[in-house]
Amino acid sequence: MIRVGVIGFGYWGPNFVRVLRGLPDCEVIGIVDARAEALQAAGSMYPGIDLFRGLDGLLDAGVDAVVVATPASTHFEIAGRLLDAGIDVLVEKPLALSVEDGIALAEKAEAKRRVLMVGHLLEYHPGLMRFREMVRGGELGDLYYLYTTRVNLGKVRAAESALWDLAPHDVSTIRFLTDAVPLHVSAQGGSYLRPGLPDVVFATITFEGGVVANVHVSWLDPHKVRRVTLVGNRRMAVFDDMEPVEKIRIIDKGIDTTEHYESFQDAIAERIGDIRIPPVPIGEPLKVEAQHFLECVRDRTKPRTDAQNGIRVLSVLEAMDASMRSRGATVGIRAHP
């Protein structure tokens, strides 16, 4: 039986407790939150679980693994303390707020021989996993470009920008869908609700081979959109997480060209074919993620979204942040082993 604790009982914390309690060979033994009202809510929902105002109480309870579902600004400190104590850790995205801090956590986990997993939730989404198989299987042909949209009205974070709260999902998704190496990024954002914390971000990532990706995130938008669009030389595809059933669409549209022609009209021909909606496996992404974490803890294996995965995402986010501070200047993305 793996004894698990959850730190943070805000948005994701209650969901983690719920899914963990439903998994075999797992016992949630403690919930940590500094806020009295959060612990009161936790006690009402889960009266059999011990509640702690600080991390020390959870460590004294003899926990084996911990889920860190606190604000991003606290991830480095909390995850570091847990690793020092010999605890396996699943930390919500992003891993930290800088590449240096991410590397430090990775080195600490390796030195302590502990599991360190990052909660890049969409990489455990059954629908996106199916989407990835189709993309990497060559159904779209050579990839031209892709773009992601993650917008809504709220939830506005008190100490984080929309970049660090929302964009980790999309950057991890882009890296999940393609092996292309990102080279540089240009990003611009707007701060309308609080000075210095952008509420909307538009970023463009350029990859080796000429592939381009655009990321649009905002919590100040009239529509709720969670969509990924890819354009290849054979087909196009859309993954729409807001669709209840038809999440994936493979669209047989494109432009065909010929080398031998007498006029421009003869050289360029629009191709319009069928739209295919493949079936998507059923499963709650958070449950799949939590199950994978427990398997890694039990079997001492490396998570799919390990610390290196988290660092690769951080390197892109850090470059986006630097570009916004430089008013959209192009910023190189550092490569890390």
C-alpha positions as CSV (number, residue, x, y, z in Angstrom):
1,M,0.0,0.0,0.0
2,I,1.4,3.4,-1.1
3,R,0.8,6.1,1.5
4,V,0.1,9.3,-0.3
5,G,-0.2,13.0,0.8
6,V,-1.6,15.9,-1.1
7,I,-0.3,19.4,-0.6
8,G,-2.7,22.2,-1.6
9,F,-6.5,21.9,-1.5
10,G,-7.4,24.6,-4.0
11,Y,-8.5,23.7,-7.5
12,W,-6.5,20.5,-8.3
13,G,-6.0,19.2,-4.8
14,P,-9.5,18.0,-4.3
15,N,-9.5,16.3,-7.7
16,F,-6.2,14.5,-6.9
17,V,-7.6,13.3,-3.6
18,R,-10.8,12.0,-5.3
19,V,-8.9,10.0,-8.0
20,L,-6.2,8.7,-5.7
21,R,-8.8,7.4,-3.2
22,G,-10.3,5.4,-6.1
23,L,-7.1,3.7,-7.1
24,P,-6.0,0.3,-5.7
25,D,-3.0,-0.1,-3.4
26,C,-3.2,3.6,-2.5
27,E,-4.1,5.3,0.8
28,V,-4.4,9.1,1.1
29,I,-3.2,9.7,4.6
30,G,-2.9,13.5,4.7
31,I,-3.9,16.8,3.2
32,V,-1.8,19.9,3.7
33,D,-2.9,23.5,3.3
34,A,-2.0,26.7,5.2
35,R,-5.5,28.1,4.8
36,A,-8.0,27.2,7.6
37,E,-11.0,27.4,5.2
38,A,-9.3,25.0,2.8
39,L,-8.7,22.4,5.6
40,Q,-12.3,22.9,6.8
41,A,-13.5,22.0,3.3
42,A,-11.2,19.0,3.1
43,G,-12.4,17.8,6.5
44,S,-16.0,18.0,5.4
45,M,-15.3,16.1,2.2
46,Y,-12.9,13.5,3.6
47,P,-13.4,13.1,7.3
48,G,-11.1,10.1,7.6
49,I,-8.0,11.9,6.3
50,D,-5.5,13.7,8.6
51,L,-5.2,17.5,8.0
52,F,-2.0,19.5,8.4
53,R,-1.3,23.2,8.3
54,G,2.3,22.6,7.3
55,L,4.6,20.1,5.6
56,D,6.3,18.8,8.8
57,G,3.1,17.1,10.0
58,L,2.7,15.2,6.8
59,L,6.4,14.0,6.9
60,D,6.0,12.9,10.5
61,A,3.0,10.8,9.4
62,G,5.2,8.5,7.3
63,V,4.2,9.4,3.8
64,D,5.7,7.5,0.8
65,A,4.7,9.9,-2.1
66,V,3.2,13.4,-2.3
67,V,1.3,15.3,-4.9
68,V,2.1,19.0,-4.9
69,A,-0.9,21.0,-6.1
70,T,0.1,24.5,-4.8
71,P,0.9,27.8,-6.7
72,A,3.7,27.5,-9.2
73,S,5.9,29.9,-7.1
74,T,6.0,27.4,-4.3
75,H,6.9,24.3,-6.4
76,F,10.7,24.5,-6.2
77,E,10.8,24.9,-2.4
78,I,8.2,22.3,-1.6
79,A,9.3,19.7,-4.1
80,G,12.9,20.2,-2.9
81,R,12.0,19.6,0.7
82,L,10.1,16.5,-0.1
83,L,13.0,15.1,-2.2
84,D,15.4,15.9,0.6
85,A,13.2,13.8,2.9
86,G,13.3,10.9,0.5
87,I,9.7,11.3,-0.8
88,D,8.6,10.6,-4.3
89,V,6.9,13.6,-5.8
90,L,4.3,14.5,-8.4
91,V,4.4,18.3,-8.9
92,E,1.7,20.1,-10.8
93,K,2.8,22.1,-13.9
94,P,5.1,23.9,-14.3
95,L,7.9,22.1,-12.6
96,A,9.4,25.4,-11.4
97,L,9.6,29.0,-12.6
98,S,13.1,28.8,-14.1
99,V,15.2,26.3,-15.9
100,E,17.9,26.5,-13.2
101,D,15.4,25.6,-10.5
102,G,14.1,22.7,-12.7
103,I,17.6,21.4,-13.2
104,A,18.3,21.6,-9.5
105,L,15.2,19.5,-8.7
106,A,16.1,17.0,-11.4
107,E,19.6,16.6,-10.0
108,K,18.3,16.3,-6.5
109,A,15.8,13.6,-7.5
110,E,18.6,11.7,-9.2
111,A,20.9,12.0,-6.3
112,K,18.2,10.8,-3.9
113,R,17.0,8.1,-6.3
114,R,13.4,9.5,-6.0
115,V,10.6,9.6,-8.6
116,L,10.0,13.2,-9.7
117,M,7.1,13.6,-12.1
118,V,5.6,16.7,-13.6
119,G,1.8,17.0,-14.0
120,H,1.6,17.8,-17.7
121,L,-1.9,16.5,-17.7
122,L,-2.7,16.6,-21.4
123,E,0.1,14.1,-22.1
124,Y,-2.2,11.6,-20.3
125,H,-5.4,12.6,-22.1
126,P,-6.6,9.4,-23.9
127,G,-7.9,11.6,-26.8
128,L,-4.6,13.5,-27.2
129,M,-2.7,10.3,-27.0
130,R,-4.7,8.9,-29.9
131,F,-4.2,12.2,-31.7
132,R,-0.5,11.9,-31.3
133,E,-0.5,8.4,-32.7
134,M,-2.2,9.7,-35.9
135,V,0.1,12.7,-36.2
136,R,3.3,10.7,-35.7
137,G,2.0,7.9,-37.8
138,G,2.1,10.2,-40.8
139,E,-1.6,10.7,-41.5
140,L,-1.0,14.4,-42.0
141,G,2.2,14.0,-44.0
142,D,5.0,16.5,-43.4
143,L,4.0,19.0,-40.7
144,Y,3.8,22.6,-41.9
145,Y,2.6,24.4,-38.8
146,L,0.4,24.1,-35.8
147,Y,-1.4,26.4,-33.3
148,T,-3.0,26.1,-29.9
149,T,-5.8,28.2,-28.3
150,R,-6.5,28.1,-24.6
151,V,-8.7,30.9,-23.6
152,N,-11.6,31.5,-21.1
153,L,-13.0,34.2,-18.8
154,G,-11.1,33.4,-15.5
155,K,-9.7,31.8,-13.5
156,V,-7.3,34.8,-12.7
157,R,-4.3,33.8,-10.6
158,A,-3.2,36.1,-7.8
159,A,0.6,35.8,-8.3
160,E,1.0,34.2,-11.8
161,S,0.6,35.4,-15.3
162,A,-1.5,33.6,-17.9
163,L,1.8,32.5,-19.5
164,W,2.9,30.5,-16.5
165,D,-0.6,29.3,-15.6
166,L,-2.0,28.3,-19.0
167,A,0.9,28.0,-21.5
168,P,2.6,25.0,-19.8
169,H,-0.3,22.9,-21.1
170,D,0.1,24.0,-24.7
171,V,3.9,23.9,-24.8
172,S,3.9,20.4,-23.4
173,T,1.3,19.4,-25.9
174,I,3.3,20.8,-28.8
175,R,6.4,19.0,-27.6
176,F,4.3,15.8,-27.1
177,L,3.0,16.0,-30.7
178,T,6.3,16.6,-32.5
179,D,10.0,15.7,-32.0
180,A,11.1,18.9,-33.8
181,V,13.7,20.9,-31.8
182,P,12.5,24.4,-30.9
183,L,15.0,27.1,-31.8
184,H,13.6,30.5,-30.8
185,V,10.5,32.2,-29.8
186,S,8.8,35.6,-30.1
187,A,6.0,36.5,-27.7
188,Q,3.9,39.5,-26.8
189,G,1.4,39.9,-24.0
190,G,-1.0,42.4,-22.4
191,S,-1.5,43.2,-18.7
192,Y,-4.9,44.6,-18.2
193,L,-6.0,43.4,-14.7
194,R,-2.7,43.7,-12.8
195,P,0.5,45.5,-13.8
196,G,3.3,43.2,-14.9
197,L,1.2,40.0,-15.0
198,P,0.1,39.4,-18.6
199,D,-3.5,38.2,-18.9
200,V,-3.2,37.4,-22.6
201,V,-0.2,36.0,-24.5
202,F,0.5,35.4,-28.2
203,A,3.7,33.5,-28.9
204,T,5.3,32.0,-32.0
205,I,7.9,29.1,-31.7
206,T,10.1,28.3,-34.6
207,F,11.5,24.7,-34.9
208,E,14.3,23.0,-36.8
209,G,13.1,22.2,-40.3
210,G,10.9,25.3,-40.5
211,V,7.9,24.1,-38.5
212,V,6.2,27.0,-36.8
213,A,3.8,26.8,-33.8
214,N,1.6,29.6,-32.4
215,V,0.3,29.7,-28.8
216,H,-2.6,31.9,-27.7
217,V,-3.5,31.8,-24.0
218,S,-5.8,34.2,-22.1
219,W,-8.1,34.3,-19.1
220,L,-9.7,37.5,-20.3
221,D,-11.7,36.2,-23.3
222,P,-15.5,35.7,-23.9
223,H,-15.1,32.2,-25.2
224,K,-13.8,29.0,-23.6
225,V,-11.6,27.3,-26.2
226,R,-9.2,24.3,-25.8
227,R,-8.1,23.5,-29.3
228,V,-5.0,22.3,-31.2
229,T,-4.8,22.6,-35.0
230,L,-2.2,21.0,-37.2
231,V,-1.6,21.5,-40.9
232,G,0.4,19.0,-42.9
233,N,1.1,18.6,-46.6
234,R,-1.4,15.8,-46.9
235,R,-4.1,16.5,-44.4
236,M,-5.1,18.8,-41.5
237,A,-6.3,17.8,-38.1
238,V,-8.0,19.4,-35.1
239,F,-8.1,18.3,-31.4
240,D,-10.9,20.1,-29.6
241,D,-11.1,19.2,-25.9
242,M,-14.4,21.1,-25.5
243,E,-16.2,18.7,-27.8
244,P,-17.9,16.1,-25.6
245,V,-17.6,13.3,-28.2
246,E,-16.1,14.3,-31.5
247,K,-12.7,15.5,-30.1
248,I,-10.6,14.6,-33.2
249,R,-11.2,15.6,-36.8
250,I,-9.0,14.6,-39.6
251,I,-9.6,16.9,-42.6
252,D,-8.6,15.9,-46.1
253,K,-7.9,19.4,-47.3
254,G,-4.8,20.9,-48.9
255,I,-3.0,22.5,-51.7
256,D,-1.5,20.3,-54.4
257,T,1.3,21.7,-56.6
258,T,2.9,20.5,-59.8
259,E,6.4,21.2,-61.2
260,H,5.2,21.5,-64.9
261,Y,2.6,24.1,-65.6
262,E,1.8,26.8,-68.1
263,S,0.0,29.2,-65.7
264,F,-0.3,29.8,-62.0
265,Q,-3.8,28.4,-61.9
266,D,-2.4,25.1,-63.3
267,A,0.4,25.0,-60.7
268,I,-1.8,25.4,-57.6
269,A,-4.9,23.2,-57.1
270,E,-7.1,23.1,-54.0
271,R,-8.0,19.7,-52.7
272,I,-11.2,19.2,-50.6
273,G,-11.9,15.7,-49.4
274,D,-13.7,14.0,-46.5
275,I,-13.7,14.8,-42.8
276,R,-13.0,11.8,-40.6
277,I,-14.0,11.6,-36.9
278,P,-12.1,8.7,-35.4
279,P,-13.3,7.2,-32.1
280,V,-11.5,8.4,-28.9
281,P,-10.7,6.2,-26.0
282,I,-12.6,7.0,-22.8
283,G,-10.8,7.8,-19.6
284,E,-10.3,10.7,-17.1
285,P,-6.8,12.2,-17.8
286,L,-6.2,13.0,-14.1
287,K,-6.9,9.4,-13.2
288,V,-4.5,8.1,-15.9
289,E,-1.8,10.5,-14.7
290,A,-2.3,9.5,-11.0
291,Q,-2.2,5.8,-11.9
292,H,1.0,6.3,-13.8
293,F,2.6,8.1,-10.9
294,L,1.7,5.2,-8.5
295,E,3.1,2.7,-11.0
296,C,6.4,4.6,-11.1
297,V,6.5,4.7,-7.3
298,R,5.8,1.0,-7.0
299,D,8.1,-0.2,-9.8
300,R,10.8,2.5,-9.4
301,T,10.5,3.5,-13.1
302,K,10.9,6.8,-14.8
303,P,7.7,8.8,-15.5
304,R,6.7,9.7,-19.0
305,T,6.6,13.3,-17.9
306,D,9.8,13.2,-15.9
307,A,11.9,16.2,-14.8
308,Q,13.7,16.4,-18.1
309,N,10.3,16.7,-19.8
310,G,9.5,19.5,-17.4
311,I,12.8,21.3,-18.1
312,R,12.2,21.1,-21.9
313,V,8.9,22.9,-21.3
314,L,10.5,25.4,-18.9
315,S,13.1,26.3,-21.5
316,V,10.3,27.4,-23.9
317,L,8.3,29.2,-21.3
318,E,11.4,31.0,-20.0
319,A,12.2,32.2,-23.5
320,M,8.6,33.4,-24.0
321,D,8.8,35.3,-20.8
322,A,12.1,37.0,-21.8
323,S,10.6,37.8,-25.2
324,M,7.6,39.5,-23.7
325,R,9.8,41.6,-21.4
326,S,11.8,42.6,-24.5
327,R,8.6,43.7,-26.4
328,G,8.5,40.7,-28.7
329,A,12.1,40.4,-29.5
330,T,13.2,37.0,-30.8
331,V,14.8,34.9,-28.0
332,G,16.8,31.7,-28.5
333,I,15.6,28.6,-26.6
334,R,18.4,26.9,-24.7
335,A,19.0,23.3,-25.4
336,H,19.4,21.0,-22.3
337,P,20.5,17.4,-22.1
